[in-house]
Amino acid sequence: MNCICLLGSPRKNGNSATVAARLMSRMAELGAEVETICLNELNYRGCQGCYACKNGSEECVLQDDLTAVLEKVRNADALVLASPVYYGDVSGQLKNFIDRTFCFLKPKYYARPDCSRLAPGKGFAMILTQGHLDENRFADVFPRYNEFFQWYGYRSGALLRGIGISELSNVAKREYLMDGAWEVAEKLVKGE
């Protein structure tokens, strides 16, 4: 089994990336092939709304650094998305990736039960960290993206969410996140 992890933070070693590293390390220990990609290091554009992926092409027609990433995600058995919450949503880097996954949907996707171009049953997890202390704030981020990825045929995702984690926090000391990363890794490898 193989898993791709996309880091949405501009900080390659930030809080969400630290939790993701723990998760991916455990997956590797369990025999999974893992790869982590820092989106901030790539040069790419967001979806252009050209609909070429619905009119003749089965892939996004933009040719940039995200082209190979989309192909890796398409072929992976599991996907982990890690991001800080910025202005009530995932980072812009991750949002641009998510917008480009529009190419995973077939033409007339909104009116067909087999709307995804991806193989069904892939694993999905999100890691979200936020500085705000109120756990009710931004609680809508994961359910929204989980729904999109279920549309693509992913299993219902797992969430690792760090609340009250600022840039000064030592996320590695948050046992609930570190232990949670361990548990999510094991579930992804088992196909749960």
Secondary structure, DSSP 8 states (H G I E B T S, - for coil): -EEEEEE--SSTTSHHHHHHHHHHHHHHHTT-EEEEEEGGGS---------GGGTT-SS----STHHHHHHHHHH-SEEEEEEE-BTTBS-HHHHHHHHHGGGGB-TTGGG-S--BSS-S-BEEEEEEEES-S-TTTTTTHHHHHHHHHHHTTB---EEEEEES--TT--GGG-HHHHHHHHHHHHHHHHT-
